[in-house]
Amino acid sequence: MTTVQLEYVVAVDTYRSFVTAAEKCFVTQPTLSMQIQKLEDELGVKIFDRSKLPVVPTEIGIAVIAQARIILKENSRIREIIADQKKEIQGTLKVGIIPTLAPYLLPRVLTAFMKKYPKVKLEVWEYSTEQIIQLLRQEQLDCGLLATPLHNNHLEEHPLFYETFVIFAAKSHKLAEKKLISPDDLDTRDIWVLNEGHCMRNQVLNICHDKFSMGEFKNLEYNTGSVETLKRMVELNEGYTILPELSLQDLNAKQMNMVRFFKAPEPVREISLVTHRYFIKQGVIEAFKKEILAQVPEKMKVKKQKKIVEILLENKKS
């Protein structure tokens, strides 16, 4: 039994395909299949049921794969122990982040992090919340940056900051006449929101205490996953939208005059660094966490007088 064989077994379980697993492991499919067959012969059991597509583990295979994942994790810890002893931050860090956060947080964080830790290779993907959860559980990502709480027993949440939601309203809209907004002031008949499946959409509708209806825009169905598009729709049309505060950083003076804040307690989304419960790479993940916090305004790190807006975990995109 070798760690390479265990890596192949875990890859097949992750992708449920011998062909895809071989591609991800950078070996030929016959080589991967042969090594798994050798392991099965040594153990005297069948780990996978090859008669089904996609391939699935057998009952005993499920237990073997679970133990294989533990062994590979512990094996990785050896390198981590050595790196900690040498006080080195190095290796590869695979990060998933939701699209409504990525463009406003990552550019400054990545530049600063890569300058400070040149021996770290960062791999970053924009994924939906559900995708990040799945990939963390499959150990294809080391950590994720997303809105929480997730209420998932397999994952560990490390809250970083609390991003306030704000109103962005057309000058002609009644909300523009107010200095501070209450959720009771909101009317979903003229709000622009992200399309279904985005967790930020769910949070916005939770703030409104209502369900979305087309209202004045009933002759238009516009589906977008972009916060920037929401801004433009308000500027060039009518109505209003609700934005995360970090998205305000590039607004000009004219656009800032369209922004209104909520009365306390302000609705916020809790942004956390999420890992698998038994995650490794503690050193590099902690360094990444510190760099994020260094780039976030101090007021966002305080939870006082803020209300975390819950999210729904079904069919989320961001």
LUMLUM-613047 format. One record per residue (C-alpha): residue number from 1; x, z, y. Coordinates in Angstrom, 2 decimals, decimal comma. Layout:
BEGIN
+-----+---------+---------+---------+
:   k :      xx :      zz :      yy :
+-----+---------+---------+---------+
: NUM :       X :       Z :       Y :
...
+-----+---------+---------+---------+
***
This chain:
BEGIN
+-----+---------+---------+---------+
:   k :      xx :      zz :      yy :
+-----+---------+---------+---------+
:   1 :    0,00 :    0,00 :    0,00 :
:   2 :    1,40 :   -1,03 :    3,39 :
:   3 :    0,29 :   -0,57 :    6,99 :
:   4 :    0,13 :   -4,38 :    7,29 :
:   5 :   -2,44 :   -4,49 :    4,48 :
:   6 :   -4,44 :   -1,77 :    6,18 :
:   7 :   -4,32 :   -3,70 :    9,47 :
:   8 :   -5,70 :   -6,78 :    7,70 :
:   9 :   -8,50 :   -4,74 :    6,11 :
:  10 :   -9,49 :   -3,25 :    9,47 :
:  11 :   -9,39 :   -6,70 :   11,10 :
:  12 :  -11,74 :   -8,18 :    8,49 :
:  13 :  -14,11 :   -5,25 :    8,94 :
:  14 :  -13,99 :   -5,67 :   12,72 :
:  15 :  -14,65 :   -9,42 :   12,80 :
:  16 :  -16,54 :   -9,71 :    9,49 :
:  17 :  -14,65 :  -12,91 :    8,80 :
:  18 :  -11,41 :  -13,59 :    6,93 :
:  19 :  -10,73 :  -16,65 :    9,11 :
:  20 :  -11,20 :  -14,86 :   12,44 :
:  21 :   -9,29 :  -11,80 :   11,22 :
:  22 :   -6,35 :  -14,00 :   10,25 :
:  23 :   -6,36 :  -15,64 :   13,68 :
:  24 :   -6,38 :  -12,27 :   15,43 :
:  25 :   -3,54 :  -11,03 :   13,21 :
:  26 :   -1,54 :  -14,24 :   13,79 :
:  27 :   -1,25 :  -15,08 :   10,09 :
:  28 :   -2,75 :  -17,75 :    7,88 :
:  29 :   -6,03 :  -17,01 :    6,15 :
:  30 :   -4,48 :  -17,35 :    2,64 :
:  31 :   -1,77 :  -14,82 :    3,57 :
:  32 :   -4,31 :  -12,30 :    4,82 :
:  33 :   -6,59 :  -12,80 :    1,81 :
:  34 :   -3,68 :  -12,44 :   -0,61 :
:  35 :   -2,55 :   -9,15 :    0,95 :
:  36 :   -6,07 :   -7,70 :    0,85 :
:  37 :   -6,43 :   -8,83 :   -2,77 :
:  38 :   -3,14 :   -7,10 :   -3,64 :
:  39 :   -4,41 :   -3,89 :   -2,05 :
:  40 :   -7,70 :   -4,12 :   -3,95 :
:  41 :   -5,80 :   -4,67 :   -7,21 :
:  42 :   -3,60 :   -1,67 :   -6,50 :
:  43 :   -6,58 :    0,56 :   -5,70 :
:  44 :   -8,72 :   -0,83 :   -8,49 :
:  45 :  -11,74 :   -1,39 :   -6,20 :
:  46 :  -13,33 :   -4,18 :   -4,20 :
:  47 :  -13,16 :   -3,42 :   -0,49 :
:  48 :  -15,26 :   -6,41 :    0,63 :
:  49 :  -18,25 :   -8,25 :   -0,78 :
:  50 :  -17,12 :  -11,85 :   -0,37 :
:  51 :  -20,41 :  -13,30 :   -1,60 :
:  52 :  -22,13 :  -12,47 :    1,69 :
:  53 :  -21,76 :  -14,11 :    5,08 :
:  54 :  -20,71 :  -12,54 :    7,29 :
:  55 :  -18,50 :  -10,63 :    4,89 :
:  56 :  -19,43 :   -6,95 :    4,49 :
:  57 :  -17,56 :   -3,96 :    3,02 :
:  58 :  -18,66 :   -2,51 :   -0,29 :
:  59 :  -19,83 :    1,09 :   -0,48 :
:  60 :  -16,37 :    2,30 :   -1,49 :
:  61 :  -14,88 :   -0,18 :    0,97 :
:  62 :  -16,57 :    1,61 :    3,88 :
:  63 :  -14,76 :    4,82 :    2,96 :
:  64 :  -11,43 :    3,02 :    2,45 :
:  65 :  -11,71 :    1,27 :    5,83 :
:  66 :  -12,56 :    4,52 :    7,61 :
:  67 :   -9,44 :    6,13 :    6,17 :
:  68 :   -7,38 :    3,02 :    7,01 :
:  69 :   -8,38 :    3,37 :   10,65 :
:  70 :   -7,26 :    7,01 :   10,66 :
:  71 :   -3,91 :    6,11 :    9,07 :
:  72 :   -3,25 :    3,35 :   11,60 :
:  73 :   -4,11 :    5,67 :   14,49 :
:  74 :   -1,75 :    8,34 :   13,24 :
:  75 :    0,93 :    5,71 :   12,71 :
:  76 :    0,56 :    4,65 :   16,34 :
:  77 :    0,98 :    8,23 :   17,47 :
:  78 :    4,59 :    8,20 :   16,24 :
:  79 :    5,54 :    5,63 :   18,89 :
:  80 :    3,57 :    7,58 :   21,46 :
:  81 :    5,43 :   10,80 :   20,62 :
:  82 :    8,75 :    8,99 :   21,06 :
:  83 :    7,64 :    7,46 :   24,38 :
:  84 :    6,52 :   10,88 :   25,62 :
:  85 :    9,85 :   12,38 :   24,64 :
:  86 :   11,66 :    9,67 :   26,60 :
:  87 :    9,22 :   10,14 :   29,51 :
:  88 :    8,43 :    6,43 :   29,33 :
:  89 :    5,13 :    4,75 :   30,15 :
:  90 :    5,13 :    1,51 :   28,19 :
:  91 :    3,19 :   -0,58 :   25,70 :
:  92 :   -0,06 :   -2,52 :   25,95 :
:  93 :   -3,24 :   -1,17 :   27,54 :
:  94 :   -6,49 :   -3,03 :   26,83 :
:  95 :   -9,17 :   -2,31 :   29,43 :
:  96 :  -12,82 :   -3,32 :   29,67 :
:  97 :  -14,68 :   -3,08 :   33,00 :
:  98 :  -18,21 :   -3,90 :   34,14 :
:  99 :  -18,54 :   -6,88 :   36,55 :
: 100 :  -20,28 :   -4,90 :   39,30 :
: 101 :  -17,18 :   -2,69 :   39,61 :
: 102 :  -14,25 :   -4,98 :   38,80 :
: 103 :  -13,83 :   -6,99 :   42,06 :
: 104 :  -14,05 :   -3,91 :   44,27 :
: 105 :  -11,79 :   -1,52 :   42,36 :
: 106 :   -9,28 :   -3,43 :   40,26 :
: 107 :   -7,28 :   -5,62 :   42,69 :
: 108 :   -5,63 :   -2,67 :   44,46 :
: 109 :   -5,33 :   -0,59 :   41,30 :
: 110 :   -3,69 :   -3,34 :   39,26 :
: 111 :   -1,13 :   -4,22 :   41,92 :
: 112 :   -0,06 :   -0,62 :   42,39 :
: 113 :   -0,08 :    0,16 :   38,66 :
: 114 :    2,02 :   -2,85 :   37,63 :
: 115 :    4,64 :   -2,10 :   40,29 :
: 116 :    4,89 :    1,51 :   39,18 :
: 117 :    4,85 :    0,83 :   35,43 :
: 118 :    6,56 :   -2,53 :   34,79 :
: 119 :    6,93 :   -1,84 :   31,05 :
: 120 :    3,15 :   -1,75 :   30,55 :
: 121 :    1,29 :   -4,93 :   29,66 :
: 122 :   -2,26 :   -4,71 :   30,99 :
: 123 :   -5,01 :   -6,77 :   29,35 :
: 124 :   -8,29 :   -6,60 :   31,28 :
: 125 :  -11,69 :   -8,08 :   30,43 :
: 126 :  -14,97 :   -7,98 :   32,32 :
: 127 :  -17,65 :   -7,09 :   29,78 :
: 128 :  -21,17 :   -5,71 :   29,70 :
: 129 :  -21,62 :   -2,00 :   29,07 :
: 130 :  -22,87 :   -2,64 :   25,53 :
: 131 :  -19,88 :   -4,86 :   24,79 :
: 132 :  -17,44 :   -2,24 :   26,05 :
: 133 :  -19,10 :    0,44 :   23,91 :
: 134 :  -18,92 :   -1,77 :   20,83 :
: 135 :  -15,30 :   -2,79 :   21,41 :
: 136 :  -14,23 :    0,81 :   22,02 :
: 137 :  -15,83 :    1,86 :   18,75 :
: 138 :  -14,09 :   -1,03 :   16,98 :
: 139 :  -10,81 :   -0,02 :   18,68 :
: 140 :  -10,37 :   -3,44 :   20,23 :
: 141 :  -10,22 :   -1,80 :   23,66 :
: 142 :   -8,19 :    1,27 :   24,60 :
: 143 :  -10,46 :    2,30 :   27,45 :
: 144 :  -13,38 :    1,16 :   29,58 :
: 145 :  -14,38 :    1,60 :   33,21 :
: 146 :  -18,15 :    1,82 :   33,52 :
: 147 :  -21,13 :    3,80 :   34,72 :
: 148 :  -21,95 :    6,96 :   32,78 :
: 149 :  -23,28 :    9,10 :   31,19 :
: 150 :  -23,62 :    7,02 :   28,02 :
: 151 :  -24,75 :    9,82 :   25,68 :
: 152 :  -22,65 :    8,37 :   22,85 :
: 153 :  -21,13 :   10,88 :   20,43 :
: 154 :  -18,37 :    8,46 :   19,39 :
: 155 :  -16,94 :    8,14 :   22,90 :
: 156 :  -15,14 :   10,45 :   25,31 :
: 157 :  -16,07 :   10,21 :   29,00 :
: 158 :  -13,61 :   11,12 :   31,74 :
: 159 :  -15,53 :   11,07 :   35,07 :
: 160 :  -13,44 :    9,65 :   37,92 :
: 161 :  -15,65 :    9,32 :   40,98 :
: 162 :  -19,21 :    9,06 :   42,26 :
: 163 :  -20,05 :    5,79 :   44,01 :
: 164 :  -22,94 :    6,01 :   46,46 :
: 165 :  -25,69 :    3,40 :   46,48 :
: 166 :  -26,57 :    2,01 :   49,92 :
: 167 :  -29,26 :   -0,20 :   51,41 :
: 168 :  -28,37 :   -3,67 :   52,71 :
: 169 :  -31,36 :   -4,93 :   54,68 :
: 170 :  -32,21 :   -7,96 :   56,80 :
: 171 :  -32,51 :   -7,16 :   60,52 :
: 172 :  -36,21 :   -8,01 :   60,44 :
: 173 :  -36,92 :   -5,63 :   57,56 :
: 174 :  -38,66 :   -2,32 :   58,21 :
: 175 :  -35,79 :   -0,41 :   56,52 :
: 176 :  -33,46 :   -1,65 :   59,25 :
: 177 :  -35,40 :    0,48 :   61,72 :
: 178 :  -34,43 :    3,70 :   59,91 :
: 179 :  -31,15 :    5,60 :   60,16 :
: 180 :  -31,45 :    7,30 :   56,77 :
: 181 :  -33,49 :    6,10 :   53,81 :
: 182 :  -35,58 :    8,04 :   51,30 :
: 183 :  -36,43 :    6,54 :   47,88 :
: 184 :  -40,07 :    6,86 :   48,94 :
: 185 :  -39,39 :    4,29 :   51,68 :
: 186 :  -38,53 :    1,59 :   49,15 :
: 187 :  -40,86 :   -1,20 :   48,14 :
: 188 :  -39,81 :   -3,41 :   45,23 :
: 189 :  -41,95 :   -6,31 :   46,40 :
: 190 :  -39,17 :   -7,54 :   48,67 :
: 191 :  -36,01 :   -6,31 :   46,97 :
: 192 :  -33,29 :   -8,56 :   45,57 :
: 193 :  -31,88 :   -7,20 :   42,28 :
: 194 :  -29,56 :   -8,29 :   39,51 :
: 195 :  -31,18 :  -10,07 :   36,58 :
: 196 :  -32,44 :   -8,23 :   33,52 :
: 197 :  -29,81 :   -6,75 :   31,24 :
: 198 :  -27,59 :   -5,28 :   33,97 :
: 199 :  -27,37 :   -1,51 :   33,99 :
: 200 :  -27,04 :   -1,50 :   37,78 :
: 201 :  -30,44 :   -3,19 :   37,95 :
: 202 :  -31,86 :   -0,33 :   35,89 :
: 203 :  -30,24 :    2,20 :   38,20 :
: 204 :  -31,65 :    0,46 :   41,28 :
: 205 :  -35,16 :    0,47 :   39,84 :
: 206 :  -34,75 :    4,12 :   38,91 :
: 207 :  -33,97 :    4,83 :   42,57 :
: 208 :  -37,12 :    2,95 :   43,57 :
: 209 :  -39,25 :    4,81 :   41,01 :
: 210 :  -40,94 :    1,50 :   40,32 :
: 211 :  -40,92 :   -1,70 :   38,31 :
: 212 :  -39,78 :   -4,95 :   39,83 :
: 213 :  -42,42 :   -7,39 :   41,05 :
: 214 :  -41,76 :  -10,68 :   42,80 :
: 215 :  -43,98 :   -9,83 :   45,79 :
: 216 :  -43,19 :  -12,03 :   48,78 :
: 217 :  -40,81 :  -14,09 :   46,66 :
: 218 :  -43,31 :  -14,77 :   43,87 :
: 219 :  -42,63 :  -18,52 :   44,09 :
: 220 :  -38,94 :  -17,92 :   43,44 :
: 221 :  -37,28 :  -16,54 :   40,33 :
: 222 :  -33,57 :  -16,16 :   41,04 :
: 223 :  -31,36 :  -14,72 :   38,28 :
: 224 :  -27,93 :  -13,51 :   39,26 :
: 225 :  -25,30 :  -11,15 :   37,92 :
: 226 :  -23,35 :  -11,14 :   41,19 :
: 227 :  -23,47 :   -8,41 :   43,82 :
: 228 :  -22,02 :  -10,91 :   46,31 :
: 229 :  -24,97 :  -13,24 :   45,73 :
: 230 :  -27,37 :  -10,40 :   46,51 :
: 231 :  -25,67 :   -9,91 :   49,88 :
: 232 :  -26,00 :  -13,58 :   50,74 :
: 233 :  -29,65 :  -13,74 :   49,72 :
: 234 :  -30,46 :  -10,91 :   52,13 :
: 235 :  -28,40 :  -12,44 :   54,95 :
: 236 :  -29,91 :  -15,90 :   54,65 :
: 237 :  -33,43 :  -14,93 :   53,68 :
: 238 :  -35,41 :  -11,73 :   54,11 :
: 239 :  -35,83 :   -8,47 :   52,23 :
: 240 :  -33,16 :   -6,03 :   51,17 :
: 241 :  -30,97 :   -5,04 :   48,24 :
: 242 :  -29,19 :   -1,92 :   47,01 :
: 243 :  -25,40 :   -2,12 :   46,72 :
: 244 :  -22,61 :    0,08 :   45,33 :
: 245 :  -20,54 :    1,51 :   48,18 :
: 246 :  -17,20 :   -0,04 :   47,14 :
: 247 :  -18,73 :   -3,48 :   47,70 :
: 248 :  -18,88 :   -2,73 :   51,46 :
: 249 :  -15,12 :   -2,71 :   51,96 :
: 250 :  -14,87 :   -6,36 :   53,05 :
: 251 :  -17,99 :   -6,49 :   55,26 :
: 252 :  -17,59 :   -7,49 :   58,90 :
: 253 :  -19,10 :   -5,53 :   61,81 :
: 254 :  -22,27 :   -7,65 :   61,83 :
: 255 :  -22,83 :   -7,07 :   58,12 :
: 256 :  -22,14 :   -3,34 :   58,43 :
: 257 :  -24,99 :   -3,14 :   60,93 :
: 258 :  -27,26 :   -4,17 :   58,04 :
: 259 :  -26,18 :   -1,16 :   55,95 :
: 260 :  -28,28 :    1,99 :   55,73 :
: 261 :  -27,47 :    5,16 :   53,80 :
: 262 :  -29,73 :    7,42 :   51,78 :
: 263 :  -30,70 :   10,95 :   52,70 :
: 264 :  -29,05 :   13,73 :   50,70 :
: 265 :  -28,87 :   14,06 :   47,80 :
: 266 :  -27,51 :   10,52 :   47,83 :
: 267 :  -28,09 :    8,45 :   44,69 :
: 268 :  -24,77 :    7,61 :   43,04 :
: 269 :  -23,42 :    6,04 :   39,91 :
: 270 :  -20,88 :    8,10 :   38,04 :
: 271 :  -17,86 :    5,96 :   37,20 :
: 272 :  -15,82 :    7,13 :   34,23 :
: 273 :  -12,85 :    6,10 :   32,19 :
: 274 :  -14,25 :    5,99 :   28,65 :
: 275 :  -12,25 :    6,10 :   25,44 :
: 276 :  -12,90 :    6,51 :   21,76 :
: 277 :  -13,20 :   10,18 :   20,88 :
: 278 :   -9,96 :    9,99 :   18,87 :
: 279 :   -8,09 :    7,75 :   21,29 :
: 280 :   -4,35 :    7,26 :   21,35 :
: 281 :   -2,03 :    6,06 :   24,15 :
: 282 :   -2,71 :    9,25 :   26,10 :
: 283 :    0,35 :    8,74 :   28,32 :
: 284 :   -0,45 :    5,26 :   29,60 :
: 285 :   -4,19 :    5,98 :   29,88 :
: 286 :   -3,50 :    9,09 :   31,94 :
: 287 :   -1,19 :    7,07 :   34,21 :
: 288 :   -3,90 :    4,43 :   34,65 :
: 289 :   -6,45 :    7,12 :   35,45 :
: 290 :   -4,18 :    8,66 :   38,12 :
: 291 :   -3,64 :    5,26 :   39,76 :
: 292 :   -7,39 :    4,65 :   39,95 :
: 293 :   -7,94 :    8,02 :   41,59 :
: 294 :   -5,15 :    7,29 :   44,07 :
: 295 :   -7,03 :    4,20 :   45,26 :
: 296 :  -10,47 :    5,84 :   45,57 :
: 297 :  -11,60 :    7,55 :   48,81 :
: 298 :  -11,52 :   11,33 :   48,56 :
: 299 :  -15,21 :   11,69 :   49,41 :
: 300 :  -16,11 :    9,75 :   46,25 :
: 301 :  -14,40 :   12,33 :   44,05 :
: 302 :  -16,83 :   15,05 :   45,14 :
: 303 :  -20,08 :   15,44 :   43,23 :
: 304 :  -21,74 :   17,89 :   45,65 :
: 305 :  -25,03 :   16,78 :   47,27 :
: 306 :  -25,17 :   13,67 :   45,13 :
: 307 :  -27,64 :   12,66 :   42,45 :
: 308 :  -26,37 :   10,69 :   39,48 :
: 309 :  -28,73 :    7,83 :   38,67 :
: 310 :  -29,25 :    7,51 :   34,92 :
: 311 :  -28,92 :    4,17 :   33,14 :
: 312 :  -30,69 :    2,75 :   30,13 :
: 313 :  -28,44 :    1,79 :   27,25 :
: 314 :  -30,37 :   -1,14 :   25,80 :
: 315 :  -29,36 :   -4,71 :   26,67 :
: 316 :  -27,06 :   -3,79 :   29,58 :
: 317 :  -24,59 :   -6,28 :   31,04 :
: 318 :  -22,94 :   -4,31 :   33,83 :
+-----+---------+---------+---------+
***
